[in-house]
Amino acid sequence: MFKVSVLVWIMLGTVLAGVSLIVVLMVPSFAADAIRNIPYAVAVGFALAMPLSYLVARQINGGQGVSKA
């Protein structure tokens, strides 16, 4: 399940980092200091993707904690 979780994290982390980047660029108060806010937003996106990828990988494996392979 760890391998599946890592693969999902790579994809989900990229998506969440991109969404957080767009949020920083679209909100005027964040965009005013974008040089400092963009790295934080991207890091939060990748960090938020870690537990979410574990949950998605668990659902892919049928809700079981141990892989069947």
C-alpha positions in Angstrom: 0.0 0.0 0.0 3.0 2.3 0.5 3.9 2.3 -3.2 0.3 3.2 -4.2 0.3 5.9 -1.5 3.5 7.4 -2.9 2.2 7.4 -6.5 -1.1 9.0 -5.4 0.9 11.6 -3.3 2.9 12.6 -6.4 -0.2 13.3 -8.4 -2.3 14.8 -5.6 0.6 16.9 -4.3 1.1 18.5 -7.7 -2.6 19.2 -8.0 -2.9 20.7 -4.5 0.2 22.7 -4.9 -1.1 24.1 -8.2 -4.4 25.0 -6.6 -2.8 26.8 -3.7 -0.6 28.7 -6.1 -3.6 29.9 -8.1 -5.3 30.9 -4.8 -2.2 33.0 -3.9 -2.2 34.7 -7.3 -5.9 35.3 -7.4 -6.4 36.8 -3.8 -5.2 40.4 -3.9 -4.0 40.4 -0.3 -1.8 37.3 -0.9 -0.7 38.4 -4.4 0.7 41.7 -3.0 3.4 39.7 -1.4 3.5 36.7 -3.7 7.2 36.2 -3.7 7.0 35.2 0.0 3.6 33.5 -0.1 4.1 31.2 -3.1 6.6 28.8 -1.4 4.5 28.5 1.7 1.4 27.8 -0.3 3.1 25.1 -2.4 4.6 23.5 0.7 1.2 23.4 2.4 -0.3 21.8 -0.7 2.3 19.0 -0.8 1.9 18.5 3.0 -1.9 18.3 2.8 -1.6 15.7 0.1 0.3 13.2 2.3 -2.6 12.2 4.6 -5.1 12.4 1.7 -3.0 10.1 -0.4 -2.9 7.6 2.3 -6.7 7.7 2.5 -7.0 7.3 -1.3 -4.6 4.4 -1.3 -6.6 2.7 1.4 -9.7 3.0 -0.7 -7.9 1.7 -3.8 -6.8 -1.4 -1.8 -10.4 -2.0 -0.7 -10.2 -0.4 2.7 -7.7 -2.9 4.1 -4.5 -1.8 5.8 -2.3 -4.6 4.4 -1.7 -5.1 0.7 -2.8 -8.4 -0.9 0.3 -8.8 -3.1 
